[in-house]
Amino acid sequence: MKPDTIVLIHGFWVTPRSWEHWITRYQAQGFKVLAPAYPGFEVEVEALNADPTPIEQLTVPAIIETLEKLIDGLGSQPIIMGHSAGGVFTQILLDHGYGTAGVAINSAPTEGVKVIPLSQIKATFPVLKNPANRHKAVGFTFDQWHYAFTNTFPEDQSRALYERYHIPASGHVFWGSALANIHPGPDDNHVNYSNDNRAPLLFIAGENDNLMPPKIQQSNAKHYKSKTVTEVIEFSGRSHLMPAQDGWEEVADRALAWALDHS
């Protein structure tokens, strides 16, 4: 029996609003679609920009606990798709036994993936330039957003999406991820790369993604040594905010078709 529910997990610097097009498209095909917010992110973009306290208090274990509780309440396993940091959370959920298939779009790396392209260093510099940011919610200026998220978009479209989607990101979580390969023992973004019981996983990369370039997706996929399916698809001309980029329908349809074929 094919899954009838899709769970969409957003990344940093945005909220579930960033999935608005995919939600509508998948619902029109008869799927139940859930796009849960991180704990404390259940308010609108404007409210989080006005008071970023929930962002400052965010932790990865709390995110995973919220997502697992949501899926436990469904009664059946869904397709799980995540964008950016949501791609990490998708991988963690699959490793924990959730999902019939997973799709990680422009995913941030899980623990052990040490590829750091120069464009990623530039894109993440606003957060990592100051260790004091570990205790703050750190936003992007428009120029920083355009470089990291929408570098191939027309400027007017990029600015409109900045105003509609952008919120600060958790310095605590971001710094924790950046230091994961230095700390001894498993960190919050750890997965078991040899887990043969994990559901099939697809990485989708954007050719022109400055924040999470294709090298990261390819390296992350190569870390998996399990017998389950792990594949990478790269879309030419795409930047980081692929779920909202012109032609997003092709990406959404390809992701769903793959997930259904491999569920």
Helices and strands as residue ranges (DSSP letters): E 5-9, G 16-19, H 20-28, E 32-34, H 45-50, H 53-56, H 60-72, E 79-83, H 85-95, E 101-105, H 118-128, G 131-135, E 137-138, H 142-148, H 155-165, E 169-170, H 171-178, E 201-206, H 214-223, E 230-235, G 242-244, H 248-262
